Structure formats: C-alpha cells, structure tokens
C-alpha cells in the first residue's frame, strides 16, 4: 500500500509504503505492526460493478479514482 499526501499535506509529509498480506476473504493486514498494532484493511460494499465502495480500516474510506 502506498499513501501519498495531497494538497497542503504534500509539502509536509513524504509518501509512505507499507506491505499488506492476505488475512481472509476481502481483508488484508499489515505485514509489520504500525504503532504496535496490526491494522486490518477490509474491502466492503459494492458499487454495482463488483468493486468495493469502501476500504475499512477502523473507519470507512470511500473509493476514489486518481
């Protein structure tokens, strides 16, 4: 996974890469803990074409396109 800051945050932080590994079904988990936690990343919802609407990591983030 690569997180790229946008807008004013692009000047304040650099992109971060993190490895995710399969956990079960549509859920991935961090390969290494982040701040002592292994955070699951679950794809949920359906946009009508079979793609997930949200990425859930403790809160649901709507899918966006570049």
C-alpha positions, 0 to 999 in steps of 0.5 A, spaced: 500 500 500 502 506 498 499 513 501 501 519 498 499 526 501 495 531 497 494 538 497 497 542 503 499 535 506 504 534 500 509 539 502 509 536 509 509 529 509 513 524 504 509 518 501 509 512 505 509 504 503 507 499 507 506 491 505 499 488 506 498 480 506 492 476 505 488 475 512 481 472 509 476 473 504 476 481 502 481 483 508 488 484 508 493 486 514 499 489 515 505 485 514 509 489 520 505 492 526 504 500 525 504 503 532 504 496 535 498 494 532 496 490 526 491 494 522 486 490 518 484 493 511 477 490 509 474 491 502 466 492 503 460 494 499 459 494 492 458 499 487 454 495 482 460 493 478 463 488 483 468 493 486 468 495 493 465 502 495 469 502 501 476 500 504 475 499 512 480 500 516 477 502 523 473 507 519 470 507 512 474 510 506 470 511 500 473 509 493 476 514 489 479 514 482 486 518 481 
